Amino acid sequence: MLTQFRRGEEIDGPELNMTQYSVVETKEEQEMHYLMPRRGPFRLLRGYKLKSRYAPVAGYRYDGLYEQHQFGLKTDSIKNCYRYTVILKRLDYQPPLATLLNTPKPHQLDQWAVYLQWIAREMKKEGSQIKYATWRLAEEQQMREKDEWLVEQNAASTAAARGFRKYVTDPRKAGYKQS
Protein backbone atom coordinates (compact mmCIF):
# COMPACT_ATOMS: atom_id res chain seq x y z
CA MET A 1 0.00 0.00 0.00
CA LEU A 2 1.22 3.50 -0.88
CA THR A 3 0.30 6.33 1.48
CA GLN A 4 0.75 10.04 0.79
CA PHE A 5 1.24 12.59 3.54
CA ARG A 6 0.58 15.81 1.68
CA ARG A 7 -0.87 17.99 4.41
CA GLY A 8 -1.33 17.96 8.14
CA GLU A 9 1.36 18.00 10.82
CA GLU A 10 4.13 15.59 11.67
CA ILE A 11 6.22 15.58 14.84
CA ASP A 12 8.71 13.15 16.34
CA GLY A 13 7.07 10.14 17.93
CA PRO A 14 7.46 8.74 21.43
CA GLU A 15 10.46 6.56 20.49
CA LEU A 16 13.36 6.57 18.08
CA ASN A 17 12.36 5.87 14.44
CA MET A 18 8.77 6.83 15.21
CA THR A 19 6.77 9.77 13.94
CA GLN A 20 3.34 11.11 14.84
CA TYR A 21 1.19 12.42 12.01
CA SER A 22 -2.12 14.22 12.47
CA VAL A 23 -4.58 15.78 10.05
CA VAL A 24 -8.05 17.32 10.24
CA GLU A 25 -10.41 16.17 7.50
CA THR A 26 -14.05 16.79 6.70
CA LYS A 27 -16.47 13.93 6.25
CA GLU A 28 -16.22 14.37 2.48
CA GLU A 29 -12.40 13.96 2.36
CA GLN A 30 -11.64 11.09 4.74
CA GLU A 31 -8.41 9.92 3.11
CA MET A 32 -6.95 8.73 6.42
CA HIS A 33 -9.71 6.28 7.29
CA TYR A 34 -8.19 3.92 4.71
CA LEU A 35 -5.13 3.65 6.98
CA MET A 36 -7.18 2.61 10.02
CA PRO A 37 -7.50 -1.14 9.35
CA ARG A 38 -4.02 -1.36 7.80
CA ARG A 39 -1.44 -3.15 9.97
CA GLY A 40 1.22 -4.40 7.59
CA PRO A 41 4.09 -2.35 6.20
CA PHE A 42 3.33 0.36 3.66
CA ARG A 43 5.32 2.80 1.56
CA LEU A 44 5.24 6.43 2.61
CA LEU A 45 5.36 9.51 0.37
CA ARG A 46 5.90 12.90 1.99
CA GLY A 47 4.74 16.04 0.21
CA TYR A 48 6.17 19.54 0.25
CA LYS A 49 3.02 20.99 1.89
CA LEU A 50 3.32 18.74 4.95
CA LYS A 51 4.17 20.62 8.15
CA SER A 52 7.16 18.52 9.08
CA ARG A 53 10.89 18.90 9.40
CA TYR A 54 11.15 15.77 7.25
CA ALA A 55 9.03 17.15 4.38
CA PRO A 56 10.83 17.80 1.09
CA VAL A 57 11.42 21.39 0.00
CA ALA A 58 9.62 20.75 -3.28
CA GLY A 59 7.60 17.93 -4.77
CA TYR A 60 7.07 14.52 -3.24
CA ARG A 61 9.57 12.00 -1.90
CA TYR A 62 9.48 8.28 -1.16
CA ASP A 63 10.59 7.86 2.46
CA GLY A 64 10.64 4.11 2.91
CA LEU A 65 8.61 1.42 4.64
CA TYR A 66 6.60 2.14 7.77
CA GLU A 67 4.09 0.28 9.87
CA GLN A 68 1.23 1.67 11.89
CA HIS A 69 1.99 1.58 15.60
CA GLN A 70 -1.08 3.41 16.93
CA PHE A 71 -4.15 5.09 15.44
CA GLY A 72 -6.57 7.59 16.97
CA LEU A 73 -9.69 9.38 15.79
CA LYS A 74 -11.56 12.31 17.35
CA THR A 75 -14.87 13.54 15.99
CA ASP A 76 -15.97 17.17 16.03
CA SER A 77 -19.69 17.19 15.22
CA ILE A 78 -19.92 20.99 15.38
CA LYS A 79 -17.32 21.56 12.66
CA ASN A 80 -18.32 18.35 10.86
CA CYS A 81 -14.74 17.04 10.75
CA TYR A 82 -12.41 14.35 12.10
CA ARG A 83 -8.93 14.62 13.60
CA TYR A 84 -6.85 11.58 12.72
CA THR A 85 -3.63 10.87 14.60
CA VAL A 86 -1.38 8.00 13.66
CA ILE A 87 1.98 6.97 15.09
CA LEU A 88 4.22 5.32 12.53
CA LYS A 89 7.33 3.22 13.07
CA ARG A 90 10.02 3.22 10.41
CA LEU A 91 11.07 -0.34 9.65
CA ASP A 92 14.66 -1.39 10.22
CA TYR A 93 17.28 -2.13 7.56
CA GLN A 94 16.51 0.93 5.44
CA PRO A 95 18.74 3.81 4.46
CA PRO A 96 18.90 6.38 7.27
CA LEU A 97 16.36 9.19 7.10
CA ALA A 98 19.23 11.69 7.14
CA THR A 99 20.27 10.57 3.65
CA LEU A 100 16.74 11.15 2.37
CA LEU A 101 16.73 14.71 3.68
CA ASN A 102 19.33 15.61 1.04
CA THR A 103 16.67 15.35 -1.64
CA PRO A 104 15.53 17.05 -3.77
CA LYS A 105 18.79 17.71 -5.53
CA PRO A 106 19.36 21.01 -7.43
CA HIS A 107 18.37 19.52 -10.79
CA GLN A 108 15.17 18.15 -9.22
CA LEU A 109 14.36 21.62 -7.85
CA ASP A 110 14.80 22.97 -11.38
CA GLN A 111 12.41 20.34 -12.72
CA TRP A 112 9.88 21.24 -10.01
CA ALA A 113 10.08 24.93 -10.98
CA VAL A 114 9.46 23.99 -14.63
CA TYR A 115 6.48 21.87 -13.55
CA LEU A 116 4.96 24.78 -11.58
CA GLN A 117 5.48 27.09 -14.58
CA TRP A 118 3.71 24.55 -16.78
CA ILE A 119 0.74 24.44 -14.38
CA ALA A 120 0.56 28.23 -14.40
CA ARG A 121 0.65 28.33 -18.22
CA GLU A 122 -2.10 25.72 -18.47
CA MET A 123 -4.33 27.64 -16.08
CA LYS A 124 -3.74 30.88 -17.96
CA LYS A 125 -4.36 29.09 -21.28
CA GLU A 126 -7.77 28.02 -20.06
CA GLY A 127 -8.49 31.72 -19.66
CA SER A 128 -9.08 31.52 -15.96
CA GLN A 129 -6.95 34.25 -14.40
CA ILE A 130 -9.09 34.07 -11.26
CA LYS A 131 -8.44 30.32 -10.91
CA TYR A 132 -4.70 30.90 -11.37
CA ALA A 133 -4.62 33.78 -8.86
CA THR A 134 -6.58 31.72 -6.32
CA TRP A 135 -4.24 28.75 -6.75
CA ARG A 136 -1.15 30.96 -6.46
CA LEU A 137 -2.44 32.66 -3.28
CA ALA A 138 -3.36 29.30 -1.73
CA GLU A 139 0.12 27.91 -2.48
CA GLU A 140 1.82 30.97 -0.96
CA GLN A 141 -0.44 30.85 2.11
CA GLN A 142 0.30 27.15 2.69
CA MET A 143 4.04 27.71 2.39
CA ARG A 144 3.87 30.68 4.81
CA GLU A 145 1.94 28.54 7.32
CA LYS A 146 4.47 25.74 6.96
CA ASP A 147 7.40 28.14 7.51
CA GLU A 148 5.73 29.65 10.60
CA TRP A 149 5.04 26.16 11.95
CA LEU A 150 8.68 25.15 11.47
CA VAL A 151 9.87 28.30 13.28
CA GLU A 152 7.50 27.52 16.18
CA GLN A 153 8.73 23.92 16.36
CA ASN A 154 12.38 25.00 16.36
CA ALA A 155 11.70 27.60 19.07
CA ALA A 156 9.87 25.02 21.20
CA SER A 157 12.67 22.46 20.89
CA THR A 158 15.29 25.12 21.73
CA ALA A 159 13.30 26.21 24.79
CA ALA A 160 12.91 22.60 25.90
CA ALA A 161 16.65 22.01 25.51
CA ARG A 162 17.40 25.07 27.66
CA GLY A 163 15.02 23.77 30.33
CA PHE A 164 17.06 20.63 30.93
CA ARG A 165 19.74 20.98 33.56
CA LYS A 166 23.12 19.62 32.75
CA TYR A 167 24.70 17.13 35.06
CA VAL A 168 27.23 18.57 37.45
CA THR A 169 29.66 16.30 39.17
CA ASP A 170 30.79 17.18 42.65
CA PRO A 171 34.15 15.91 43.80
CA ARG A 172 33.76 13.13 46.33
CA LYS A 173 34.19 14.12 49.90
CA ALA A 174 36.63 12.13 51.88
CA GLY A 175 34.75 9.42 53.67
CA TYR A 176 35.83 7.39 56.62
CA LYS A 177 37.50 4.83 54.30
CA GLN A 178 39.39 7.47 52.27
CA SER A 179 41.55 8.96 54.98
N, C-alpha and C positions, 0 to 999 in steps of 0.2 A: 504494500500500500504506500502511496506517495502522498505526503501531507504538506501543504503550503502554509507557512506562517507569514502572512502579508501585512497584517495589522495587529493591533493589540499591544500588550506589554510583555516583556520577558525580563526576569531577574534571575540571579543565581539561586539555585535550589538549596535544600537543607543539607546536602552532602556534596562532596566532590563529584564532578561529572554529572551533576543534576541541574536542571533548569526549570523554573516555574513560569508558565505562560498563561496569561489571562486575557480574555477578550469579552466585550459586551456586544451581543447580537440581538437583533429583533427577531420576532417569531418567523418573519418571512425569510431571513437569511439562514440561520441555523446551520452553518457549515461545520461547526465543532461537534454537533451531536453524532456525527459519523465516527468520531474518534472514541466515543464513550464505550462501545462494546469491544473495541479493539485491544487485544492484549499482546499480540506478537510483535516482533520488531517491524518498524516501518521506516521509510526514507523520509528525511526532513529537508524541505526547501525553505530558506529564509529570504524574505523580501526586503527591499530597501526602505519600505515604509514602516517596518516593524520597529517599535520603540525598544531597542535592545542594543547593548554594546557589542553584540555578536552579529548584528545585521550588516549586510554589505552596504557599501557606500552607494552603489548603483546596481540596478537589476536584481537578479535572483541567484542564489547559490545553493548547491547541494551540500549539506552539512553532515551527511553520514547516517548511520543507523541508530535509532533510538527505540526505547520501549516505554510504554506508559507505566508509571509507578503509582500515580494517584490521580483521581479525577473528581472534580467537584462542580456543582451546578447550583446557582442561586437564582430564584425567579423574582422579578420585580413586576408585579401585576399593574402597578400604576403607570409605569413607563412602557409597559408591554415589551419587556426585553429580558434576556437571560445573561448572567455573567458566568462564563465557563472558566474554570481554573484547572490546569493539568500540570502535573509534575512529571517531567521526562528524564529518563536516565540514558546517557550516552553509552552505547555498548562498547566493550573493551576491544582491543586489537584493531583499532582504527587510527588513522593519522591524527596527531594531536590537533586540537581545535586552533591552537596558535598558528599552525601552518595555513589553515583555511582563512584566517583573518587577513592574510596578505593578498587575497583576491577581493575585488577585481584588479587585474593588472592594468597598466596605462593603456595598452591597446584595446582592452575590453571597455575601459571608460570611454575611449573614443568611439567605439562601436555603439555604446549606449547613447552617447550624445547624438550620433547619426540617427539612431532609432527614434529618439524623442523629436528630432527635427522632422523626420518622416511623418510621425503622428500629427505634428502641427500642420504640415503641408496638406495632409489628407483632410483634416478638419476644415482648413481654410478652403480647400478645393470644393468641399461640399457646400460652401457658401454660408457656413454657420459660424460667423465671427463670435456670436454670443456663446455658443457651445465651446469654442476654443478658449475664450476668455474665462469662462467658468471653470474649465478643466485646468487651465494654467493657474488660476487663483487657488483652486483646491489643492493642487500639487505643492504650491509654495506654502500654503497654510499647514499642510501635513508635515512638510520638511521643517518648518519653524517649530511646530509642536514637538517633533522628534528631537531637534537640537535643544530646546528648553528642557525636555525630559532628561536628556543625557547630562546636561549641566546640573540639574537637580540631583540626579543619581550620583554623580561624581562628588558634589558637595556633601551629600549625605554620607558617602563612604569615607570621605576625608574627615568629617566631623566624628564619625564613629571610631576611626583610627586614632584620633586625638584623645578620645575618651578613655581608651585603654591605658592603664598604667604599665609602665615598663618595670620589669623585675629589677630589684636592687638587692645586691648581695651585701650583707653585713659581715665584716670579719668575725670569725668565731672568737668568743670570749674564752679566756683560759678557764677550763673547768678544773675539777679536783684531780682529774687524771692527767692533765696537761701541765703540771707544774714543773 
